[in-house]
Amino acid sequence: MIRLSDVWYRYPNSRWALEGIDLSIDKEEYIYICGANGSGKSTLGYLFNGLIPHFFGGTLKGSVFVDGINTQERRVSDFLSHVGLVLQNPDAQLFSNTVEEEIVFGLENLGLPPHEMDVRIEEISKMIHIEDLLDRTPVSLSGGEKRLVAIASVLCLNPSLLLLDEPYANLDWEGIHRVRKVLRDIHLKGKGVVVIEQRADGTMNDATRCIVISQGKILFDGTPEKANDLLVRSKLIPHYKKRNKPKDFDKNPFLEIQGLSYHVGEKEILRGLSFEFKRGETVAIVGKNGSGKTTLIKHFNGLLRPTDGTVRFQGEEVGGKAPSEMAVELGLSFQNPNDQFFKNNVGEELMVGPKAIGKEEKTWIEEVWDIFDLHGLLDRSPFRLSEGEKKRVAVSSILVMAPKLLILDEPTIGQDGRFRETLAHVLSDLEDRGFTIIIVTHDLEFAKATTDRWIVMLDGKVVGDGLPDDLLDDVRLKHMGALGWMDSDSETSSWIKERETV
């Protein structure tokens, strides 16, 4: 179906992103493409439907054919029925007023009659279990819910091959399980599936073929079983050190939440939350998509004001302060890094915070740049980076200010195993330096490796607060679905404990 012959490509004013790629993809294959951040995975995918060269420009050498059609000779729209692409960042793909209108948009472009559109909407929404989201605006959805809607909007076009770039980013264990099942079913029905993904667990079991990209070249092309050792050696699969950090904390709360509730119109997002963080703690806030995690942390620095209840930081009520004032001591890195950028290049972006608060500690700033390997990105636009590179810049832009309280919302999204290992080491070092850290994540393995306390949320409430092992073994939480289910093929307690023995 897809044929690439001696393909070389580079973005405008950049080095070669792909070098001498020869690749054939047949219909009905299920292919898993992986590689380190910046290796060229997404770039390779953009060739499959003509986004390269028609949208991204740059220089393309060699030939790319999709179903016998030369992509350089036709428009991107001509390939919609051939290759359906679900982008890394769902916000870049969703633009309608409601989820139903989002799905309808593609169907209208196909010229389908209203009755057939209704049938397709019903089928797709049931398949991905988003029936309850159809009347919602995409802007109001959680990151994981947006991902499911983006997949639905492409699936409804019934393409011959479905191409997904980081489809599990922002998804909880239930969402991952759901999407994987959908992709398996699609493959069994005779469609081709290509998944570009950093998280090897699960995808490796589903795929029939694995392609590993390294520095713009194909490093491996074969069965998933034969790729496993290479993924471990290349640190595409992370291996975390076991935590052993017993601590005594100050009895006075560093950040205190009392009776916190938050409403949007008639909808209650947070319901009577009360807990506290001690100075020097590293805590994970975990829970399903839509449980209120991101909404909660936006109250910590005053971005949102509670409908009821109070938030106190170092004994002072946050409600009386502006977010810019809070930024001196409390740093929040957003789930979507695009919400955090507004400068022309990465170097300027990284210096905005230190300059604003008058805290330009050059030694520390250089250390952060080294840790996150940013020197090669400093002159580039943050908006033209890969999603993984954007996340590194976003986290670094907060860390360079050396806040007393560091809050990271989904820091491992789009990151390879090497980065996740590095970030775990950095957070451990920050703990030793006295930082207080809060991590919001669906990556339970990363949370287990970096924190000693979890706060579990479900439907806007705290349903668990304690040691990770105790919570993972809590039968009550399992029945509630708050931390997944005991399934060796999903990201749950049994899988995490199995990995720890390796």
C-alpha positions as CSV (number, residue, x, y, z in Angstrom):
1,M,0.0,0.0,0.0
2,I,2.8,2.4,0.9
3,R,6.2,2.4,-0.8
4,L,9.2,4.6,0.1
5,S,12.3,4.5,-2.1
6,D,15.6,6.1,-1.0
7,V,13.7,8.9,0.8
8,W,15.6,11.8,2.3
9,Y,13.8,14.7,4.0
10,R,14.7,17.8,5.9
11,Y,12.5,20.6,7.3
12,P,13.2,24.2,6.1
13,N,16.5,25.5,7.4
14,S,17.3,22.2,9.2
15,R,19.4,19.1,9.0
16,W,18.3,15.9,7.4
17,A,15.5,14.4,9.5
18,L,15.3,11.2,7.4
19,E,18.2,9.6,5.5
20,G,17.9,7.0,2.8
21,I,14.6,5.4,3.9
22,D,13.5,2.3,2.0
23,L,10.2,0.9,3.3
24,S,7.2,-1.0,2.1
25,I,3.9,-1.3,4.1
26,D,1.3,-3.8,2.9
27,K,-2.4,-3.6,3.6
28,E,-3.7,-5.5,6.7
29,E,-0.4,-5.1,8.6
30,Y,-0.2,-3.9,12.2
31,I,3.0,-1.9,12.5
32,Y,4.6,-0.4,15.6
33,I,7.1,2.4,14.9
34,C,9.3,3.5,17.8
35,G,12.5,5.4,18.5
36,A,14.1,8.0,20.7
37,N,12.8,11.6,20.9
38,G,13.8,13.4,17.7
39,S,14.6,10.2,15.8
40,G,12.2,10.9,12.9
41,K,9.2,8.8,13.8
42,S,6.6,11.4,13.3
43,T,8.3,12.8,10.2
44,L,8.2,9.3,8.7
45,G,4.4,9.2,9.4
46,Y,3.8,12.6,7.8
47,L,5.1,11.1,4.5
48,F,2.3,8.5,4.4
49,N,-0.5,11.0,3.6
50,G,1.4,13.8,1.8
51,L,1.7,16.2,4.8
52,I,5.3,16.1,3.7
53,P,6.0,17.9,1.5
54,H,2.7,19.8,0.9
55,F,2.2,21.1,4.5
56,F,5.6,21.1,6.1
57,G,7.6,22.2,3.0
58,G,11.3,21.5,3.2
59,T,13.3,19.3,0.9
60,L,12.1,15.8,-0.1
61,K,14.3,13.4,-2.2
62,G,13.3,10.0,-3.4
63,S,9.7,8.7,-4.0
64,V,6.7,8.1,-1.8
65,F,3.7,6.2,-3.3
66,V,0.4,5.5,-1.5
67,D,-1.8,3.0,-3.3
68,G,0.2,3.6,-6.4
69,I,-0.2,7.4,-6.2
70,N,2.8,9.7,-6.0
71,T,2.2,11.9,-3.0
72,Q,4.2,14.8,-4.5
73,E,1.8,15.0,-7.4
74,R,-1.5,15.1,-5.5
75,R,-3.1,17.1,-2.7
76,V,-3.2,16.0,0.9
77,S,-7.1,15.8,0.7
78,D,-6.7,13.2,-2.0
79,F,-5.4,10.8,0.5
80,L,-8.1,11.1,3.2
81,S,-9.8,7.8,2.1
82,H,-6.4,6.1,2.0
83,V,-4.6,7.1,5.2
84,G,-6.3,8.4,8.3
85,L,-3.9,10.3,10.6
86,V,-4.5,10.9,14.3
87,L,-2.0,13.6,15.3
88,Q,0.2,13.7,18.4
89,N,-1.5,16.8,19.8
90,P,-5.3,16.4,19.6
91,D,-5.9,20.1,20.1
92,A,-4.4,20.6,16.7
93,Q,-7.1,18.4,15.2
94,L,-10.2,19.4,17.0
95,F,-12.0,22.7,16.1
96,S,-15.8,22.2,16.2
97,N,-18.3,23.3,18.8
98,T,-19.3,19.8,19.8
99,V,-17.9,16.3,19.6
100,E,-20.7,15.3,17.3
101,E,-20.0,18.2,14.9
102,E,-16.4,17.1,15.0
103,I,-17.3,13.7,13.7
104,V,-19.9,15.1,11.3
105,F,-17.4,17.4,9.6
106,G,-15.5,14.6,8.0
107,L,-18.6,12.8,6.9
108,E,-20.0,15.9,5.3
109,N,-16.8,16.3,3.3
110,L,-17.5,12.7,2.0
111,G,-20.9,13.9,0.8
112,L,-22.8,11.2,2.8
113,P,-26.6,11.4,3.2
114,P,-27.8,12.5,6.7
115,H,-29.2,9.0,7.6
116,E,-25.8,7.3,6.9
117,M,-24.0,10.0,8.9
118,D,-26.2,9.3,11.9
119,V,-25.5,5.5,11.6
120,R,-21.7,6.1,11.4
121,I,-21.7,8.5,14.4
122,E,-23.6,6.0,16.5
123,E,-21.3,3.1,15.5
124,I,-18.1,5.0,16.1
125,S,-19.2,6.6,19.4
126,K,-20.3,3.2,20.7
127,M,-17.1,1.5,19.5
128,I,-14.9,4.0,21.5
129,H,-17.4,4.6,24.3
130,I,-17.8,8.3,23.8
131,E,-21.6,8.4,23.5
132,D,-21.8,10.6,26.7
133,L,-19.4,13.2,25.1
134,L,-21.3,13.9,21.9
135,D,-22.9,17.1,23.2
136,R,-19.8,18.3,24.9
137,T,-17.4,20.9,23.4
138,P,-13.9,19.5,22.7
139,V,-12.4,22.4,24.6
140,S,-14.1,21.2,27.8
141,L,-12.7,17.6,27.6
142,S,-9.8,16.2,29.4
143,G,-6.6,15.4,27.4
144,G,-7.5,11.7,27.2
145,E,-11.1,12.4,26.2
146,K,-9.8,14.7,23.4
147,R,-7.6,11.8,22.2
148,L,-10.6,9.5,21.9
149,V,-12.6,12.1,19.9
150,A,-9.7,12.7,17.5
151,I,-9.5,9.0,16.8
152,A,-13.3,8.8,16.3
153,S,-13.1,11.8,13.8
154,V,-10.6,9.9,11.7
155,L,-12.2,6.4,12.0
156,C,-15.5,7.7,10.7
157,L,-13.9,8.4,7.3
158,N,-13.2,4.6,7.0
159,P,-9.6,4.9,5.7
160,S,-7.8,1.9,4.3
161,L,-4.9,2.5,6.8
162,L,-5.1,4.2,10.2
163,L,-2.0,6.0,11.3
164,L,-1.8,7.1,14.9
165,D,1.0,9.3,16.4
166,E,1.3,8.7,20.1
167,P,-2.3,7.5,20.5
168,Y,-1.9,6.6,24.2
169,A,-0.6,10.0,25.3
170,N,-3.0,11.5,27.9
171,L,-4.9,8.3,28.2
172,D,-5.5,6.4,31.5
173,W,-5.2,2.6,31.7
174,E,-8.9,2.2,30.8
175,G,-8.5,4.5,27.8
176,I,-5.4,2.7,26.6
177,H,-7.2,-0.7,27.0
178,R,-10.2,0.7,25.1
179,V,-8.1,2.1,22.2
180,R,-6.0,-1.0,21.9
181,K,-9.1,-3.1,21.6
182,V,-10.5,-0.8,18.9
183,L,-7.2,-1.0,17.0
184,R,-7.1,-4.8,17.3
185,D,-10.7,-5.0,16.0
186,I,-9.9,-2.7,13.1
187,H,-6.9,-4.8,12.2
188,L,-8.9,-8.1,12.4
189,K,-11.4,-6.5,10.0
190,G,-8.7,-6.1,7.4
191,K,-7.5,-2.6,7.8
192,G,-3.9,-1.6,8.1
193,V,-2.8,0.0,11.4
194,V,0.4,1.9,12.1
195,V,1.1,3.1,15.6
196,I,3.9,5.5,16.4
197,E,4.3,5.3,20.1
198,Q,6.9,5.6,22.9
199,R,5.2,3.2,25.3
200,A,6.1,-0.3,24.1
201,D,4.0,-2.2,26.6
202,G,0.8,-3.5,25.1
203,T,1.6,-2.2,21.6
204,M,4.4,-4.8,21.2
205,N,1.9,-7.6,21.9
206,D,-0.6,-6.3,19.3
207,A,1.6,-5.5,16.4
208,T,2.8,-7.9,13.7
209,R,5.8,-5.9,12.8
210,C,8.1,-3.5,14.6
211,I,10.2,-0.7,13.0
212,V,12.8,1.1,15.1
213,I,14.0,4.5,13.9
214,S,17.4,6.0,15.0
215,Q,18.7,9.4,13.9
216,G,16.6,9.4,10.7
217,K,17.4,5.8,9.7
218,I,15.8,2.4,10.1
219,L,17.7,0.6,12.8
220,F,15.4,-2.5,12.9
221,D,12.5,-3.9,10.9
222,G,11.2,-7.2,12.0
223,T,8.9,-9.1,14.4
224,P,8.2,-7.4,17.8
225,E,9.6,-10.5,19.6
226,K,13.0,-9.9,18.1
227,A,12.9,-6.2,18.8
228,N,12.6,-6.4,22.6
229,D,16.3,-6.8,23.4
230,L,17.1,-3.8,21.2
231,L,14.5,-1.7,22.9
232,V,15.9,-2.5,26.3
233,R,19.5,-1.8,25.2
234,S,18.5,1.4,23.5
235,K,16.7,2.5,26.7
236,L,13.5,2.9,24.7
237,I,12.0,0.9,27.5
238,P,12.9,2.6,30.9
239,H,14.4,0.8,33.8
240,Y,13.9,2.7,37.1
241,K,16.0,2.4,40.3
242,K,14.0,1.3,43.3
243,R,13.2,4.1,45.7
244,N,14.6,4.0,49.2
245,K,14.1,7.5,50.7
246,P,12.7,7.4,54.2
247,K,12.0,11.0,55.4
248,D,10.8,13.0,58.3
249,F,8.7,15.9,57.2
250,D,7.9,19.2,58.9
251,K,4.6,18.9,60.8
252,N,3.3,22.2,59.4
253,P,1.5,21.8,56.0
254,F,3.4,23.4,53.1
255,L,0.3,23.4,50.8
256,E,-3.1,22.9,52.4
257,I,-6.5,22.2,50.7
258,Q,-9.6,22.4,52.8
259,G,-13.2,21.7,51.6
260,L,-12.3,22.5,48.0
261,S,-15.2,22.4,45.5
262,Y,-15.3,23.8,42.0
263,H,-18.3,24.1,39.7
264,V,-18.6,25.1,36.0
265,G,-22.2,26.1,35.6
266,E,-24.3,23.2,37.0
267,K,-21.5,20.7,36.7
268,E,-19.5,19.9,39.8
269,I,-15.9,19.2,38.9
270,L,-14.3,19.0,42.4
271,R,-16.3,17.9,45.4
272,G,-15.2,18.8,49.0
273,L,-11.4,17.9,48.8
274,S,-9.3,18.2,51.9
275,F,-5.6,17.1,52.2
276,E,-2.2,18.6,52.6
277,F,1.4,18.4,51.4
278,K,4.5,18.6,53.6
279,R,7.6,20.5,52.7
280,G,10.0,18.1,50.9
281,E,7.4,15.6,49.9
282,T,7.1,14.1,46.4
283,V,3.5,13.1,45.7
284,A,1.7,11.7,42.7
285,I,-1.9,12.6,41.9
286,V,-3.3,9.8,39.9
287,G,-6.7,8.8,38.5
288,K,-8.8,8.2,35.4
289,N,-9.3,10.7,32.7
290,G,-11.8,13.4,33.7
291,S,-11.4,12.7,37.4
292,G,-10.4,16.4,38.1
293,K,-6.6,16.1,38.5
294,T,-5.6,19.0,36.2
295,T,-8.5,21.2,37.5
296,L,-7.3,20.6,41.0
297,I,-3.7,21.7,40.5
298,K,-4.8,24.9,38.7
299,H,-6.2,25.9,42.1
300,F,-2.7,25.6,43.7
301,N,-1.3,28.7,42.0
302,G,-4.5,30.7,41.7
303,L,-5.2,30.0,38.0
304,L,-8.7,28.8,39.1
305,R,-10.6,30.0,42.2
306,P,-12.6,27.5,44.2
307,T,-16.4,27.7,44.4
308,D,-16.1,26.7,48.0
309,G,-13.2,26.0,50.3
310,T,-9.6,27.3,50.6
311,V,-6.1,26.7,49.3
312,R,-3.2,27.8,51.5
313,F,0.5,27.9,50.5
314,Q,3.0,28.4,53.3
315,G,0.1,29.4,55.6
316,E,-1.3,32.2,53.3
317,E,-4.5,31.9,51.3
318,V,-3.8,31.5,47.5
319,G,-7.1,33.2,46.6
320,G,-5.7,36.6,47.5
321,K,-2.7,36.4,45.1
322,A,-2.3,36.6,41.4
323,P,-0.8,33.6,39.5
324,S,2.2,35.7,38.5
325,E,2.9,36.4,42.1
326,M,2.7,32.7,43.0
327,A,5.1,31.8,40.2
328,V,8.1,32.9,42.2
329,E,7.7,30.0,44.6
330,L,5.2,27.6,42.9
331,G,6.0,26.4,39.4
332,L,3.4,24.6,37.3
333,S,4.2,22.8,34.0
334,F,1.0,22.3,31.9
335,Q,-0.2,19.1,30.4
336,N,-0.2,20.6,27.0
337,P,3.1,22.5,26.5
338,N,1.6,24.6,23.7
339,D,-0.3,26.4,26.4
340,Q,2.9,27.5,27.9
341,F,4.8,29.0,25.0
342,F,4.8,32.5,23.6
343,K,8.4,33.3,22.5
344,N,10.0,33.0,19.1
345,N,12.7,30.6,20.1
346,V,13.5,28.1,22.8
347,G,16.4,30.1,24.3
348,E,14.1,33.1,24.9
349,E,11.3,30.8,26.2
350,L,13.6,29.3,28.8
351,M,14.7,32.7,30.1
352,V,11.2,34.3,30.5
353,G,10.6,33.0,34.0
354,P,14.0,33.7,35.5
355,K,14.0,37.3,34.1
356,A,10.4,38.0,35.3
357,I,11.2,37.0,38.9
358,G,14.8,38.4,38.9
359,K,16.3,34.9,39.5
360,E,18.8,34.4,36.7
361,E,21.2,31.9,38.3
362,K,23.3,31.0,35.3
363,T,24.9,27.9,36.8
364,W,21.5,26.3,37.6
365,I,20.0,27.3,34.2
366,E,22.9,25.8,32.3
367,E,22.6,22.6,34.4
368,V,18.9,22.3,33.5
369,W,19.8,22.8,29.8
370,D,22.3,20.0,30.1
371,I,20.0,17.7,31.9
372,F,17.3,18.0,29.3
373,D,19.7,18.2,26.3
374,L,18.3,21.5,25.1
375,H,21.5,23.2,23.6
376,G,20.6,22.0,20.1
377,L,17.1,23.4,20.4
378,L,17.8,26.9,21.7
379,D,17.5,28.7,18.3
380,R,14.5,26.8,17.2
381,S,10.8,27.9,17.5
382,P,9.1,26.0,20.4
383,F,6.0,25.6,18.2
384,R,8.0,23.7,15.5
385,L,9.4,21.0,17.8
386,S,8.2,17.5,18.2
387,E,5.7,17.0,21.0
388,G,8.4,15.2,23.1
389,E,10.8,18.1,22.6
390,K,8.1,20.6,23.5
391,K,7.5,18.7,26.8
392,R,11.2,18.9,27.7
393,V,11.2,22.6,27.0
394,A,8.0,23.2,29.0
395,V,9.3,21.3,32.1
396,S,12.7,23.0,31.9
397,S,11.1,26.5,31.6
398,I,9.5,26.0,35.0
399,L,12.5,24.2,36.6
400,V,15.0,27.0,35.7
401,M,13.1,29.3,38.1
402,A,13.9,26.8,41.0
403,P,10.5,27.0,42.6
404,K,10.0,25.7,46.1
405,L,7.0,23.7,44.9
406,L,7.3,22.1,41.5
407,I,4.1,20.7,39.9
408,L,4.4,18.6,36.7
409,D,1.2,17.7,34.8
410,E,1.8,14.5,32.7
411,P,5.6,15.0,32.4
412,T,6.2,11.7,30.6
413,I,3.8,12.2,27.7
414,G,5.6,11.7,24.4
415,Q,8.9,10.9,26.1
416,D,11.2,8.0,25.3
417,G,12.5,5.6,28.0
418,R,15.9,7.4,28.3
419,F,14.2,10.7,29.1
420,R,11.8,9.1,31.6
421,E,14.8,7.5,33.4
422,T,16.6,10.9,33.3
423,L,13.6,12.7,34.7
424,A,13.2,10.2,37.5
425,H,16.9,10.8,38.4
426,V,16.4,14.6,38.2
427,L,13.4,14.5,40.5
428,S,15.3,12.3,43.0
429,D,18.1,14.9,43.0
430,L,15.6,17.7,43.5
431,E,14.2,15.8,46.5
432,D,17.6,15.7,48.0
433,R,17.9,19.5,47.5
434,G,14.7,20.0,49.4
435,F,12.2,20.6,46.6
436,T,8.6,19.7,47.1
437,I,7.2,18.0,44.0
438,I,3.7,17.1,42.8
439,I,3.3,14.9,39.8
440,V,0.0,14.4,37.9
441,T,0.3,11.3,35.8
442,H,-1.4,8.3,34.2
443,D,2.1,6.6,34.0
444,L,1.8,4.5,37.1
445,E,5.2,2.9,36.6
446,F,6.8,6.3,36.6
447,A,4.8,7.4,39.6
448,K,5.9,4.3,41.5
449,A,9.5,5.0,40.7
450,T,9.4,8.7,41.7
451,T,7.0,9.1,44.6
452,D,6.2,7.6,48.0
453,R,2.6,8.8,48.3
454,W,-0.3,8.8,45.9
455,I,-3.5,10.7,46.0
456,V,-6.1,8.9,44.0
457,M,-9.0,10.8,42.4
458,L,-12.2,9.7,40.9
459,D,-15.2,11.8,39.8
460,G,-13.9,14.9,41.5
461,K,-13.3,13.3,44.8
462,V,-10.2,11.8,46.7
463,V,-10.8,8.1,47.0
464,G,-7.4,7.1,48.2
465,D,-4.4,8.7,49.9
466,G,-1.4,6.6,50.9
467,L,1.5,4.3,49.9
468,P,1.5,3.2,46.3
469,D,1.7,-0.5,47.1
470,D,-1.2,-0.3,49.5
471,L,-3.3,1.6,47.0
472,L,-2.5,-0.8,44.1
473,D,-3.6,-3.7,46.3
474,D,-6.7,-2.0,47.5
475,V,-9.7,-4.2,46.3
476,R,-12.1,-1.3,46.9
477,L,-10.2,0.9,44.4
478,K,-10.0,-1.9,41.9
479,H,-13.7,-2.4,42.0
480,M,-14.2,1.4,41.5
481,G,-11.9,1.3,38.5
482,A,-9.9,4.1,40.1
483,L,-6.5,2.5,39.4
484,G,-7.4,0.1,36.6
485,W,-8.0,-3.6,37.0
486,M,-5.9,-6.7,37.6
487,D,-5.0,-7.5,34.0
488,S,-1.5,-8.6,33.1
489,D,-2.0,-6.9,29.7
490,S,-2.7,-3.4,31.0
491,E,-0.9,-0.8,33.1
492,T,-2.0,-2.0,36.6
493,S,-0.5,-3.2,39.8
494,S,0.3,-6.7,38.6
495,W,2.2,-5.3,35.6
496,I,4.1,-2.8,37.6
497,K,5.2,-5.4,40.2
498,E,6.3,-7.8,37.4
499,R,8.5,-5.0,35.9
500,E,10.1,-4.4,39.3
501,T,11.4,-7.9,39.5
502,V,13.1,-7.7,36.1
